[in-house]
Amino acid sequence: MKKIVLALAVVATVACFSSCKKTCTCKTYLLGQVTATAEDVELGDNDKCSDMNTVVTVENTKNGMECE
């Protein structure tokens, strides 16, 4: 019985880690307009996509990169 519970725990852990999204979609803004869109950007050392955001908004005008 213990082996069955252990096997199910291993399967659940592997399923969780394999289903996690490890890429982001990033948009680059210049003067409030989207100039480029990059899909499947690797997370690298970041934990979440929002860690890669570099957007600065001045007078309702976005500049930088925004990832989700």
Buried (B, 14 or more C-beta within 10 A) or exposed (E): EEEEEEEEEEEEEEEEEEEEEEEBEBBBBEEEEEEEEEEEBEBEEBEEBEEBBEEEEEEEEBBEBBBE
